[in-house]
Amino acid sequence: MTALDGLFWSGSQRIAEDILCRYGEVIFTAIFSQLALPTFIHQLTGDN
């Protein structure tokens, strides 16, 4: 692994961590709403 590869890798890792920090909560909320909201609404309305 050359120094350039190491620099690119650490840069990519930093970008990935930045994206995860920034969008992780949004992504988690989206997934959670996709999974949990329908179940919650079914329980709320009594639909089976």
Beta strands, then each sheet from edge to edge (+ up, - down):
end
